[in-house]
Amino acid sequence: MAQRMAGADRQRQILDAAVRVFARQGFHTCRVADIADEAGVAYGLVYHYFGSKEEILDRIFLERWNVMLEVIREIDAGDAPARAKLEAIAGFIVESYRHDPDVMKVIIVEVTRAANSFGRTHLEKIGEAYDLIAQIVARAQADGEFKDTVTPKFAAMAFYGAIEQVLTGWIFDLLPAGEAEYDRAKGLVVETVCGGLDATPASAGTV
């Protein structure tokens, strides 16, 4: 048992070091040796647990993404209105960035926004988040809470895309960042998607 726990601790040590290296140097420009140096372990020990830096990035992404999917499911299982559910999802993602910006930077820059490279292998997993959010929208439309002039899938992609774009703005210093901005962003994303920008609602065709 102690040996298994020690192995798990070593893997966590390497994964945490990899997050810092990927966030600082970029996935494509770093080497496994850089991860070993950051973790303070021998080069060969990284390969003992992981076959490549691609496998390390894969593990980092899947760990965090699966947590988010589970949170979305738990939020959706509640009795809150759809808009409150979307606010809770946005809040979880923003709080994830607030508490661990390096991990979120790696996931966004190296995976979800890299659909022509590493991210392409995870399109199905990424799509699960869109599908779960779309289900929230679809039920709200059926209940009359949301209008039905926008398809659920388009609304879900617009919602998640807005959050991701805000995080990207913080990552690259394109938007002001700080505790107040993080708190405001949770509501602003939902208001932009659900409320829109028109002073008075305008009719539109189905997208």
CNS distance restraints for C-alpha pairs under 8 A (distance, minus, plus):
assign (resid   1 and name CA) (resid   5 and name CA) 6.19 0.50 0.50
assign (resid   2 and name CA) (resid   6 and name CA) 6.07 0.50 0.50
assign (resid   3 and name CA) (resid   7 and name CA) 6.22 0.50 0.50
assign (resid   4 and name CA) (resid   8 and name CA) 6.24 0.50 0.50
assign (resid   5 and name CA) (resid   9 and name CA) 6.11 0.50 0.50
assign (resid   6 and name CA) (resid  10 and name CA) 6.19 0.50 0.50
assign (resid   7 and name CA) (resid  11 and name CA) 6.25 0.50 0.50
assign (resid   8 and name CA) (resid  12 and name CA) 6.19 0.50 0.50
assign (resid   9 and name CA) (resid  13 and name CA) 6.09 0.50 0.50
assign (resid  10 and name CA) (resid  14 and name CA) 6.23 0.50 0.50
assign (resid  11 and name CA) (resid  15 and name CA) 6.06 0.50 0.50
assign (resid  11 and name CA) (resid  49 and name CA) 6.68 0.50 0.50
assign (resid  12 and name CA) (resid  16 and name CA) 5.98 0.50 0.50
assign (resid  13 and name CA) (resid  17 and name CA) 6.20 0.50 0.50
assign (resid  13 and name CA) (resid  39 and name CA) 6.18 0.50 0.50
assign (resid  14 and name CA) (resid  18 and name CA) 6.05 0.50 0.50
assign (resid  14 and name CA) (resid  35 and name CA) 7.01 0.50 0.50
assign (resid  14 and name CA) (resid  36 and name CA) 7.17 0.50 0.50
assign (resid  14 and name CA) (resid  39 and name CA) 5.53 0.50 0.50
assign (resid  14 and name CA) (resid  46 and name CA) 6.95 0.50 0.50
assign (resid  15 and name CA) (resid  19 and name CA) 6.30 0.50 0.50
assign (resid  15 and name CA) (resid  56 and name CA) 6.72 0.50 0.50
assign (resid  15 and name CA) (resid  60 and name CA) 6.94 0.50 0.50
assign (resid  16 and name CA) (resid  20 and name CA) 6.64 0.50 0.50
assign (resid  16 and name CA) (resid  39 and name CA) 7.83 0.50 0.50
assign (resid  17 and name CA) (resid  21 and name CA) 6.31 0.50 0.50
assign (resid  17 and name CA) (resid  35 and name CA) 5.98 0.50 0.50
assign (resid  17 and name CA) (resid  36 and name CA) 7.84 0.50 0.50
assign (resid  17 and name CA) (resid  38 and name CA) 5.51 0.50 0.50
assign (resid  17 and name CA) (resid  39 and name CA) 5.07 0.50 0.50
assign (resid  18 and name CA) (resid  22 and name CA) 5.88 0.50 0.50
assign (resid  18 and name CA) (resid  35 and name CA) 5.27 0.50 0.50
assign (resid  18 and name CA) (resid  38 and name CA) 7.63 0.50 0.50
assign (resid  18 and name CA) (resid  39 and name CA) 7.83 0.50 0.50
assign (resid  18 and name CA) (resid  56 and name CA) 7.46 0.50 0.50
assign (resid  18 and name CA) (resid  57 and name CA) 7.96 0.50 0.50
assign (resid  19 and name CA) (resid  23 and name CA) 5.99 0.50 0.50
assign (resid  19 and name CA) (resid  60 and name CA) 7.72 0.50 0.50
assign (resid  19 and name CA) (resid 102 and name CA) 6.39 0.50 0.50
assign (resid  19 and name CA) (resid 103 and name CA) 5.96 0.50 0.50
assign (resid  19 and name CA) (resid 106 and name CA) 6.85 0.50 0.50
assign (resid  20 and name CA) (resid  24 and name CA) 6.03 0.50 0.50
assign (resid  20 and name CA) (resid 102 and name CA) 6.38 0.50 0.50
assign (resid  20 and name CA) (resid 103 and name CA) 7.98 0.50 0.50
assign (resid  21 and name CA) (resid  25 and name CA) 5.71 0.50 0.50
assign (resid  21 and name CA) (resid  26 and name CA) 7.13 0.50 0.50
assign (resid  21 and name CA) (resid  27 and name CA) 7.80 0.50 0.50
assign (resid  21 and name CA) (resid  30 and name CA) 7.19 0.50 0.50
assign (resid  21 and name CA) (resid  34 and name CA) 7.14 0.50 0.50
assign (resid  21 and name CA) (resid  35 and name CA) 6.34 0.50 0.50
assign (resid  21 and name CA) (resid  38 and name CA) 7.28 0.50 0.50
assign (resid  22 and name CA) (resid  26 and name CA) 4.57 0.50 0.50
assign (resid  22 and name CA) (resid  27 and name CA) 4.80 0.50 0.50
assign (resid  22 and name CA) (resid  30 and name CA) 7.04 0.50 0.50
assign (resid  22 and name CA) (resid 106 and name CA) 6.38 0.50 0.50
assign (resid  23 and name CA) (resid  27 and name CA) 7.68 0.50 0.50
assign (resid  23 and name CA) (resid 102 and name CA) 5.56 0.50 0.50
assign (resid  23 and name CA) (resid 103 and name CA) 7.51 0.50 0.50
assign (resid  23 and name CA) (resid 105 and name CA) 6.29 0.50 0.50
assign (resid  23 and name CA) (resid 106 and name CA) 5.62 0.50 0.50
assign (resid  25 and name CA) (resid  29 and name CA) 6.34 0.50 0.50
assign (resid  25 and name CA) (resid  30 and name CA) 6.05 0.50 0.50
assign (resid  26 and name CA) (resid  30 and name CA) 6.36 0.50 0.50
assign (resid  26 and name CA) (resid 110 and name CA) 7.74 0.50 0.50
assign (resid  27 and name CA) (resid 110 and name CA) 6.73 0.50 0.50
assign (resid  30 and name CA) (resid  34 and name CA) 6.33 0.50 0.50
assign (resid  30 and name CA) (resid  35 and name CA) 7.93 0.50 0.50
assign (resid  31 and name CA) (resid  35 and name CA) 6.82 0.50 0.50
assign (resid  31 and name CA) (resid  53 and name CA) 7.65 0.50 0.50
assign (resid  32 and name CA) (resid  36 and name CA) 6.32 0.50 0.50
assign (resid  32 and name CA) (resid  43 and name CA) 7.34 0.50 0.50
assign (resid  32 and name CA) (resid  46 and name CA) 7.49 0.50 0.50
assign (resid  32 and name CA) (resid  52 and name CA) 7.50 0.50 0.50
assign (resid  32 and name CA) (resid  53 and name CA) 6.14 0.50 0.50
assign (resid  33 and name CA) (resid  37 and name CA) 6.13 0.50 0.50
assign (resid  33 and name CA) (resid  43 and name CA) 5.77 0.50 0.50
assign (resid  34 and name CA) (resid  38 and name CA) 6.15 0.50 0.50
assign (resid  35 and name CA) (resid  39 and name CA) 6.09 0.50 0.50
assign (resid  35 and name CA) (resid  46 and name CA) 8.00 0.50 0.50
assign (resid  36 and name CA) (resid  40 and name CA) 5.93 0.50 0.50
assign (resid  36 and name CA) (resid  41 and name CA) 5.26 0.50 0.50
assign (resid  36 and name CA) (resid  42 and name CA) 6.07 0.50 0.50
assign (resid  36 and name CA) (resid  43 and name CA) 5.29 0.50 0.50
assign (resid  36 and name CA) (resid  45 and name CA) 7.90 0.50 0.50
assign (resid  36 and name CA) (resid  46 and name CA) 6.43 0.50 0.50
assign (resid  37 and name CA) (resid  41 and name CA) 6.43 0.50 0.50
assign (resid  37 and name CA) (resid  42 and name CA) 7.66 0.50 0.50
assign (resid  37 and name CA) (resid  43 and name CA) 7.73 0.50 0.50
assign (resid  41 and name CA) (resid  45 and name CA) 6.64 0.50 0.50
assign (resid  41 and name CA) (resid  46 and name CA) 7.67 0.50 0.50
assign (resid  42 and name CA) (resid  46 and name CA) 7.21 0.50 0.50
assign (resid  43 and name CA) (resid  47 and name CA) 7.23 0.50 0.50
assign (resid  44 and name CA) (resid  48 and name CA) 6.23 0.50 0.50
assign (resid  45 and name CA) (resid  49 and name CA) 6.72 0.50 0.50
assign (resid  46 and name CA) (resid  50 and name CA) 5.92 0.50 0.50
assign (resid  47 and name CA) (resid  51 and name CA) 5.37 0.50 0.50
assign (resid  47 and name CA) (resid  52 and name CA) 6.86 0.50 0.50
assign (resid  50 and name CA) (resid  55 and name CA) 6.22 0.50 0.50
assign (resid  50 and name CA) (resid  56 and name CA) 6.41 0.50 0.50
assign (resid  51 and name CA) (resid  55 and name CA) 6.28 0.50 0.50
assign (resid  52 and name CA) (resid  56 and name CA) 6.62 0.50 0.50
assign (resid  53 and name CA) (resid  57 and name CA) 6.27 0.50 0.50
assign (resid  54 and name CA) (resid  58 and name CA) 6.06 0.50 0.50
assign (resid  55 and name CA) (resid  59 and name CA) 6.20 0.50 0.50
assign (resid  56 and name CA) (resid  60 and name CA) 6.28 0.50 0.50
assign (resid  57 and name CA) (resid  61 and name CA) 6.13 0.50 0.50
assign (resid  58 and name CA) (resid  62 and name CA) 6.11 0.50 0.50
assign (resid  59 and name CA) (resid  63 and name CA) 5.99 0.50 0.50
assign (resid  60 and name CA) (resid  64 and name CA) 6.49 0.50 0.50
assign (resid  60 and name CA) (resid 103 and name CA) 7.92 0.50 0.50
assign (resid  60 and name CA) (resid 107 and name CA) 7.96 0.50 0.50
assign (resid  61 and name CA) (resid  65 and name CA) 5.84 0.50 0.50
assign (resid  61 and name CA) (resid 107 and name CA) 5.92 0.50 0.50
assign (resid  61 and name CA) (resid 111 and name CA) 7.53 0.50 0.50
assign (resid  62 and name CA) (resid  66 and name CA) 5.74 0.50 0.50
assign (resid  63 and name CA) (resid  67 and name CA) 6.52 0.50 0.50
assign (resid  64 and name CA) (resid  68 and name CA) 6.45 0.50 0.50
assign (resid  65 and name CA) (resid  69 and name CA) 6.27 0.50 0.50
assign (resid  66 and name CA) (resid  70 and name CA) 6.20 0.50 0.50
assign (resid  67 and name CA) (resid  71 and name CA) 6.23 0.50 0.50
assign (resid  68 and name CA) (resid  72 and name CA) 6.20 0.50 0.50
assign (resid  68 and name CA) (resid  93 and name CA) 7.82 0.50 0.50
assign (resid  69 and name CA) (resid  73 and name CA) 6.31 0.50 0.50
assign (resid  69 and name CA) (resid 128 and name CA) 7.57 0.50 0.50
assign (resid  69 and name CA) (resid 129 and name CA) 6.15 0.50 0.50
assign (resid  69 and name CA) (resid 132 and name CA) 7.98 0.50 0.50
assign (resid  70 and name CA) (resid  74 and name CA) 6.21 0.50 0.50
assign (resid  71 and name CA) (resid  75 and name CA) 6.10 0.50 0.50
assign (resid  71 and name CA) (resid  89 and name CA) 7.74 0.50 0.50
assign (resid  72 and name CA) (resid  76 and name CA) 6.07 0.50 0.50
assign (resid  72 and name CA) (resid  89 and name CA) 6.31 0.50 0.50
assign (resid  72 and name CA) (resid 129 and name CA) 7.93 0.50 0.50
assign (resid  72 and name CA) (resid 132 and name CA) 7.16 0.50 0.50
assign (resid  72 and name CA) (resid 133 and name CA) 7.71 0.50 0.50
assign (resid  73 and name CA) (resid  77 and name CA) 6.16 0.50 0.50
assign (resid  73 and name CA) (resid 132 and name CA) 7.30 0.50 0.50
assign (resid  74 and name CA) (resid  78 and name CA) 6.95 0.50 0.50
assign (resid  75 and name CA) (resid  85 and name CA) 6.13 0.50 0.50
assign (resid  75 and name CA) (resid  88 and name CA) 7.20 0.50 0.50
assign (resid  75 and name CA) (resid  89 and name CA) 7.42 0.50 0.50
assign (resid  76 and name CA) (resid  85 and name CA) 6.48 0.50 0.50
assign (resid  76 and name CA) (resid 136 and name CA) 6.88 0.50 0.50
assign (resid  80 and name CA) (resid  84 and name CA) 6.05 0.50 0.50
assign (resid  80 and name CA) (resid  85 and name CA) 6.31 0.50 0.50
assign (resid  81 and name CA) (resid  85 and name CA) 6.39 0.50 0.50
assign (resid  81 and name CA) (resid 140 and name CA) 7.94 0.50 0.50
assign (resid  82 and name CA) (resid  86 and name CA) 6.27 0.50 0.50
assign (resid  82 and name CA) (resid 136 and name CA) 6.26 0.50 0.50
assign (resid  82 and name CA) (resid 137 and name CA) 6.93 0.50 0.50
assign (resid  82 and name CA) (resid 140 and name CA) 6.02 0.50 0.50
assign (resid  82 and name CA) (resid 145 and name CA) 7.57 0.50 0.50
assign (resid  83 and name CA) (resid  87 and name CA) 6.23 0.50 0.50
assign (resid  83 and name CA) (resid 190 and name CA) 7.41 0.50 0.50
assign (resid  83 and name CA) (resid 194 and name CA) 7.53 0.50 0.50
assign (resid  84 and name CA) (resid  88 and name CA) 6.18 0.50 0.50
assign (resid  85 and name CA) (resid  89 and name CA) 6.28 0.50 0.50
assign (resid  86 and name CA) (resid  90 and name CA) 6.10 0.50 0.50
assign (resid  86 and name CA) (resid 133 and name CA) 7.93 0.50 0.50
assign (resid  86 and name CA) (resid 190 and name CA) 6.70 0.50 0.50
assign (resid  87 and name CA) (resid  91 and name CA) 5.94 0.50 0.50
assign (resid  87 and name CA) (resid 186 and name CA) 6.33 0.50 0.50
assign (resid  87 and name CA) (resid 187 and name CA) 6.36 0.50 0.50
assign (resid  87 and name CA) (resid 190 and name CA) 6.10 0.50 0.50
assign (resid  88 and name CA) (resid  92 and name CA) 6.16 0.50 0.50
assign (resid  89 and name CA) (resid  93 and name CA) 6.40 0.50 0.50
assign (resid  90 and name CA) (resid  94 and name CA) 6.16 0.50 0.50
assign (resid  90 and name CA) (resid 163 and name CA) 6.91 0.50 0.50
assign (resid  90 and name CA) (resid 186 and name CA) 5.43 0.50 0.50
assign (resid  90 and name CA) (resid 187 and name CA) 7.93 0.50 0.50
assign (resid  90 and name CA) (resid 189 and name CA) 7.47 0.50 0.50
assign (resid  90 and name CA) (resid 190 and name CA) 7.58 0.50 0.50
assign (resid  91 and name CA) (resid  95 and name CA) 5.96 0.50 0.50
assign (resid  91 and name CA) (resid 186 and name CA) 5.19 0.50 0.50
assign (resid  92 and name CA) (resid  96 and name CA) 6.07 0.50 0.50
assign (resid  93 and name CA) (resid  97 and name CA) 6.46 0.50 0.50
assign (resid  93 and name CA) (resid 163 and name CA) 7.87 0.50 0.50
assign (resid  94 and name CA) (resid  98 and name CA) 6.19 0.50 0.50
assign (resid  94 and name CA) (resid 163 and name CA) 7.97 0.50 0.50
assign (resid  94 and name CA) (resid 167 and name CA) 7.68 0.50 0.50
assign (resid  94 and name CA) (resid 182 and name CA) 6.55 0.50 0.50
assign (resid  94 and name CA) (resid 185 and name CA) 7.73 0.50 0.50
assign (resid  94 and name CA) (resid 186 and name CA) 6.78 0.50 0.50
assign (resid  95 and name CA) (resid  99 and name CA) 6.12 0.50 0.50
assign (resid  95 and name CA) (resid 182 and name CA) 7.78 0.50 0.50
assign (resid  96 and name CA) (resid 100 and name CA) 5.90 0.50 0.50
assign (resid  96 and name CA) (resid 101 and name CA) 7.30 0.50 0.50
assign (resid  96 and name CA) (resid 104 and name CA) 7.23 0.50 0.50
assign (resid  97 and name CA) (resid 101 and name CA) 4.49 0.50 0.50
assign (resid  97 and name CA) (resid 102 and name CA) 7.89 0.50 0.50
assign (resid  97 and name CA) (resid 103 and name CA) 7.73 0.50 0.50
assign (resid  97 and name CA) (resid 104 and name CA) 5.68 0.50 0.50
assign (resid  97 and name CA) (resid 167 and name CA) 7.49 0.50 0.50
assign (resid  98 and name CA) (resid 182 and name CA) 7.35 0.50 0.50
assign (resid 100 and name CA) (resid 104 and name CA) 6.66 0.50 0.50
assign (resid 101 and name CA) (resid 105 and name CA) 5.98 0.50 0.50
assign (resid 101 and name CA) (resid 171 and name CA) 7.97 0.50 0.50
assign (resid 102 and name CA) (resid 106 and name CA) 6.22 0.50 0.50
assign (resid 103 and name CA) (resid 107 and name CA) 6.24 0.50 0.50
assign (resid 104 and name CA) (resid 108 and name CA) 6.07 0.50 0.50
assign (resid 105 and name CA) (resid 109 and name CA) 5.76 0.50 0.50
assign (resid 105 and name CA) (resid 110 and name CA) 7.79 0.50 0.50
assign (resid 105 and name CA) (resid 168 and name CA) 7.77 0.50 0.50
assign (resid 105 and name CA) (resid 171 and name CA) 6.52 0.50 0.50
assign (resid 106 and name CA) (resid 110 and name CA) 5.31 0.50 0.50
assign (resid 106 and name CA) (resid 111 and name CA) 7.19 0.50 0.50
assign (resid 107 and name CA) (resid 111 and name CA) 5.17 0.50 0.50
assign (resid 107 and name CA) (resid 112 and name CA) 6.30 0.50 0.50
assign (resid 108 and name CA) (resid 112 and name CA) 5.02 0.50 0.50
assign (resid 108 and name CA) (resid 113 and name CA) 5.65 0.50 0.50
assign (resid 108 and name CA) (resid 164 and name CA) 7.33 0.50 0.50
assign (resid 108 and name CA) (resid 168 and name CA) 7.55 0.50 0.50
assign (resid 109 and name CA) (resid 113 and name CA) 5.55 0.50 0.50
assign (resid 109 and name CA) (resid 114 and name CA) 6.69 0.50 0.50
assign (resid 110 and name CA) (resid 114 and name CA) 5.76 0.50 0.50
assign (resid 110 and name CA) (resid 118 and name CA) 7.19 0.50 0.50
assign (resid 110 and name CA) (resid 119 and name CA) 7.22 0.50 0.50
assign (resid 111 and name CA) (resid 115 and name CA) 6.98 0.50 0.50
assign (resid 111 and name CA) (resid 118 and name CA) 5.94 0.50 0.50
assign (resid 111 and name CA) (resid 119 and name CA) 4.28 0.50 0.50
assign (resid 111 and name CA) (resid 122 and name CA) 7.84 0.50 0.50
assign (resid 112 and name CA) (resid 119 and name CA) 5.50 0.50 0.50
assign (resid 112 and name CA) (resid 126 and name CA) 7.24 0.50 0.50
assign (resid 113 and name CA) (resid 119 and name CA) 6.99 0.50 0.50
assign (resid 114 and name CA) (resid 118 and name CA) 6.23 0.50 0.50
assign (resid 114 and name CA) (resid 119 and name CA) 4.92 0.50 0.50
assign (resid 114 and name CA) (resid 120 and name CA) 7.21 0.50 0.50
assign (resid 115 and name CA) (resid 119 and name CA) 4.36 0.50 0.50
assign (resid 115 and name CA) (resid 120 and name CA) 4.52 0.50 0.50
assign (resid 115 and name CA) (resid 123 and name CA) 7.39 0.50 0.50
assign (resid 116 and name CA) (resid 120 and name CA) 5.78 0.50 0.50
assign (resid 117 and name CA) (resid 121 and name CA) 7.76 0.50 0.50
assign (resid 118 and name CA) (resid 122 and name CA) 7.53 0.50 0.50
assign (resid 119 and name CA) (resid 123 and name CA) 6.44 0.50 0.50
assign (resid 122 and name CA) (resid 126 and name CA) 6.06 0.50 0.50
assign (resid 123 and name CA) (resid 127 and name CA) 5.91 0.50 0.50
assign (resid 124 and name CA) (resid 128 and name CA) 6.50 0.50 0.50
assign (resid 125 and name CA) (resid 129 and name CA) 7.46 0.50 0.50
assign (resid 126 and name CA) (resid 130 and name CA) 7.20 0.50 0.50
assign (resid 127 and name CA) (resid 131 and name CA) 6.19 0.50 0.50
assign (resid 128 and name CA) (resid 132 and name CA) 6.22 0.50 0.50
assign (resid 129 and name CA) (resid 133 and name CA) 6.30 0.50 0.50
assign (resid 130 and name CA) (resid 134 and name CA) 5.95 0.50 0.50
assign (resid 130 and name CA) (resid 153 and name CA) 6.82 0.50 0.50
assign (resid 130 and name CA) (resid 156 and name CA) 5.43 0.50 0.50
assign (resid 130 and name CA) (resid 157 and name CA) 6.04 0.50 0.50
assign (resid 130 and name CA) (resid 160 and name CA) 7.39 0.50 0.50
assign (resid 131 and name CA) (resid 135 and name CA) 6.21 0.50 0.50
assign (resid 131 and name CA) (resid 153 and name CA) 6.92 0.50 0.50
assign (resid 131 and name CA) (resid 156 and name CA) 7.47 0.50 0.50
assign (resid 132 and name CA) (resid 136 and name CA) 6.72 0.50 0.50
assign (resid 133 and name CA) (resid 137 and name CA) 6.48 0.50 0.50
assign (resid 133 and name CA) (resid 156 and name CA) 5.39 0.50 0.50
assign (resid 134 and name CA) (resid 138 and name CA) 6.00 0.50 0.50
assign (resid 134 and name CA) (resid 152 and name CA) 4.69 0.50 0.50
assign (resid 134 and name CA) (resid 153 and name CA) 5.12 0.50 0.50
assign (resid 134 and name CA) (resid 154 and name CA) 8.00 0.50 0.50
assign (resid 134 and name CA) (resid 155 and name CA) 6.95 0.50 0.50
assign (resid 134 and name CA) (resid 156 and name CA) 5.02 0.50 0.50
assign (resid 135 and name CA) (resid 139 and name CA) 6.20 0.50 0.50
assign (resid 135 and name CA) (resid 152 and name CA) 7.12 0.50 0.50
assign (resid 136 and name CA) (resid 140 and name CA) 6.28 0.50 0.50
assign (resid 137 and name CA) (resid 141 and name CA) 6.15 0.50 0.50
assign (resid 137 and name CA) (resid 146 and name CA) 7.25 0.50 0.50
assign (resid 137 and name CA) (resid 152 and name CA) 5.45 0.50 0.50
assign (resid 137 and name CA) (resid 155 and name CA) 7.41 0.50 0.50
assign (resid 137 and name CA) (resid 156 and name CA) 7.43 0.50 0.50
assign (resid 138 and name CA) (resid 142 and name CA) 6.23 0.50 0.50
assign (resid 138 and name CA) (resid 152 and name CA) 5.44 0.50 0.50
assign (resid 139 and name CA) (resid 143 and name CA) 6.18 0.50 0.50
assign (resid 140 and name CA) (resid 144 and name CA) 6.12 0.50 0.50
assign (resid 140 and name CA) (resid 145 and name CA) 4.95 0.50 0.50
assign (resid 140 and name CA) (resid 146 and name CA) 5.41 0.50 0.50
assign (resid 141 and name CA) (resid 145 and name CA) 5.75 0.50 0.50
assign (resid 141 and name CA) (resid 146 and name CA) 4.61 0.50 0.50
assign (resid 141 and name CA) (resid 147 and name CA) 5.76 0.50 0.50
assign (resid 141 and name CA) (resid 148 and name CA) 5.59 0.50 0.50
assign (resid 148 and name CA) (resid 206 and name CA) 7.75 0.50 0.50
assign (resid 149 and name CA) (resid 204 and name CA) 6.76 0.50 0.50
assign (resid 149 and name CA) (resid 205 and name CA) 6.14 0.50 0.50
assign (resid 149 and name CA) (resid 206 and name CA) 4.52 0.50 0.50
assign (resid 149 and name CA) (resid 207 and name CA) 6.98 0.50 0.50
assign (resid 150 and name CA) (resid 154 and name CA) 6.77 0.50 0.50
assign (resid 150 and name CA) (resid 155 and name CA) 6.45 0.50 0.50
assign (resid 150 and name CA) (resid 205 and name CA) 7.92 0.50 0.50
assign (resid 150 and name CA) (resid 206 and name CA) 5.23 0.50 0.50
assign (resid 150 and name CA) (resid 207 and name CA) 5.28 0.50 0.50
assign (resid 151 and name CA) (resid 155 and name CA) 6.24 0.50 0.50
assign (resid 151 and name CA) (resid 206 and name CA) 6.85 0.50 0.50
assign (resid 151 and name CA) (resid 207 and name CA) 6.18 0.50 0.50
assign (resid 152 and name CA) (resid 156 and name CA) 6.06 0.50 0.50
assign (resid 153 and name CA) (resid 157 and name CA) 6.21 0.50 0.50
assign (resid 154 and name CA) (resid 158 and name CA) 6.09 0.50 0.50
assign (resid 154 and name CA) (resid 207 and name CA) 7.34 0.50 0.50
assign (resid 155 and name CA) (resid 159 and name CA) 6.03 0.50 0.50
assign (resid 155 and name CA) (resid 193 and name CA) 7.70 0.50 0.50
assign (resid 156 and name CA) (resid 160 and name CA) 6.15 0.50 0.50
assign (resid 157 and name CA) (resid 161 and name CA) 5.63 0.50 0.50
assign (resid 158 and name CA) (resid 162 and name CA) 5.96 0.50 0.50
assign (resid 158 and name CA) (resid 193 and name CA) 7.14 0.50 0.50
assign (resid 159 and name CA) (resid 163 and name CA) 6.58 0.50 0.50
assign (resid 159 and name CA) (resid 189 and name CA) 7.33 0.50 0.50
assign (resid 159 and name CA) (resid 190 and name CA) 7.34 0.50 0.50
assign (resid 159 and name CA) (resid 193 and name CA) 6.13 0.50 0.50
assign (resid 160 and name CA) (resid 164 and name CA) 6.16 0.50 0.50
assign (resid 161 and name CA) (resid 165 and name CA) 6.00 0.50 0.50
assign (resid 162 and name CA) (resid 166 and name CA) 6.29 0.50 0.50
assign (resid 162 and name CA) (resid 189 and name CA) 6.44 0.50 0.50
assign (resid 163 and name CA) (resid 167 and name CA) 6.32 0.50 0.50
assign (resid 163 and name CA) (resid 189 and name CA) 6.49 0.50 0.50
assign (resid 164 and name CA) (resid 168 and name CA) 6.11 0.50 0.50
assign (resid 165 and name CA) (resid 169 and name CA) 6.17 0.50 0.50
assign (resid 166 and name CA) (resid 170 and name CA) 6.49 0.50 0.50
assign (resid 166 and name CA) (resid 175 and name CA) 7.57 0.50 0.50
assign (resid 166 and name CA) (resid 185 and name CA) 7.87 0.50 0.50
assign (resid 167 and name CA) (resid 171 and name CA) 6.12 0.50 0.50
assign (resid 168 and name CA) (resid 172 and name CA) 6.15 0.50 0.50
assign (resid 168 and name CA) (resid 174 and name CA) 7.88 0.50 0.50
assign (resid 169 and name CA) (resid 173 and name CA) 5.78 0.50 0.50
assign (resid 169 and name CA) (resid 174 and name CA) 4.50 0.50 0.50
assign (resid 169 and name CA) (resid 175 and name CA) 4.96 0.50 0.50
assign (resid 170 and name CA) (resid 174 and name CA) 6.09 0.50 0.50
assign (resid 170 and name CA) (resid 175 and name CA) 5.40 0.50 0.50
assign (resid 170 and name CA) (resid 176 and name CA) 6.83 0.50 0.50
assign (resid 170 and name CA) (resid 177 and name CA) 5.96 0.50 0.50
assign (resid 173 and name CA) (resid 177 and name CA) 7.70 0.50 0.50
assign (resid 176 and name CA) (resid 181 and name CA) 6.93 0.50 0.50
assign (resid 177 and name CA) (resid 181 and name CA) 5.61 0.50 0.50
assign (resid 177 and name CA) (resid 182 and name CA) 6.86 0.50 0.50
assign (resid 178 and name CA) (resid 182 and name CA) 6.10 0.50 0.50
assign (resid 179 and name CA) (resid 183 and name CA) 6.32 0.50 0.50
assign (resid 180 and name CA) (resid 184 and name CA) 6.19 0.50 0.50
assign (resid 181 and name CA) (resid 185 and name CA) 5.96 0.50 0.50
assign (resid 182 and name CA) (resid 186 and name CA) 6.89 0.50 0.50
assign (resid 183 and name CA) (resid 187 and name CA) 7.60 0.50 0.50
assign (resid 184 and name CA) (resid 188 and name CA) 6.15 0.50 0.50
assign (resid 185 and name CA) (resid 189 and name CA) 5.98 0.50 0.50
assign (resid 186 and name CA) (resid 190 and name CA) 6.94 0.50 0.50
assign (resid 187 and name CA) (resid 191 and name CA) 6.05 0.50 0.50
assign (resid 188 and name CA) (resid 192 and name CA) 5.95 0.50 0.50
assign (resid 189 and name CA) (resid 193 and name CA) 6.31 0.50 0.50
assign (resid 190 and name CA) (resid 194 and name CA) 5.67 0.50 0.50
assign (resid 190 and name CA) (resid 195 and name CA) 7.53 0.50 0.50
assign (resid 191 and name CA) (resid 195 and name CA) 4.86 0.50 0.50
assign (resid 191 and name CA) (resid 196 and name CA) 6.62 0.50 0.50
assign (resid 192 and name CA) (resid 196 and name CA) 4.76 0.50 0.50
assign (resid 192 and name CA) (resid 197 and name CA) 6.48 0.50 0.50
assign (resid 198 and name CA) (resid 202 and name CA) 7.17 0.50 0.50
